[in-house]
């Protein structure tokens, strides 16, 4: 809470919301993790562990993801839980320049910042959908 910037009514509302969240903490599927900041150092260490940062951050000069060329000219098709994106102008007898797949089969969630399981990968246009290279 910020000292002196909130009215008593706002403080009471925040406390009611916090109490309701604490009461719901054991509801299955509602929260993935619970961090209580009653001890800031302990809470911070738990947060770093959850984020995989407990052993320190190792910097790397290389990008994790390869840059991809997504042109303005593309076609989209959908099959089952996959969306296929063909990028680049097709010349007669030649495959698309790049092909990407958005795989929705394992997706769950939906709230902003909470969607998990969405996969995005490239496909070699000459392989008819085989030899996929995962990007996520």
Residue, then its C-alpha position, 0 to 999 in steps of 0.5 A: x500500500x502507498x502511504x498517504x495516497x489512498x483514501x481509507x475506503x480504497x485501503x479497505x477495498x484492497x484489504x477485502x480483495x486480498x482477504x478474498x484472494x487468500x480465502x480462494x487460494x486453495x481452490x483447484x486451478x485458480x492460482x498456479x503459485x502463491x507468493x505472500x510478501x510477509x517476508x520480502x526476502x523470502x518472497x523474492x527468493x521464491x519468486x526468483x526460483x519460480x522464474x528459474x532465476x535462483x542461480x543467477x542470470x546468465x547473459x548470452x549474446x545470441x538470440x534465442x529465436x531466429x528472425x523470421x520473414x513474414x511478408x505482407x502477402x500470405x494465405x491462411x488455412x486451418x485444419x483441426x487445431x492448426x493454422x497454416x500460414x503461407x508467406x511470400x508470393x508463389x511463383x508458378x511451380x515454386x513453393x511459398x517462401x516461408x510456411x508457419x504453423x500456429x498449433x492450438x492443440x495444447x493451448x489453455x488459458x485465454x486471459x491476457x498474459x496467461x495463455x499457455x501451450x500455443x506453439x509456433x513453428x516453421x515448416x519447410x515448404x517443399x516438405x508438405x508439412x514434415x520436418x517442422x522446426x519449433x520456434x517456441 
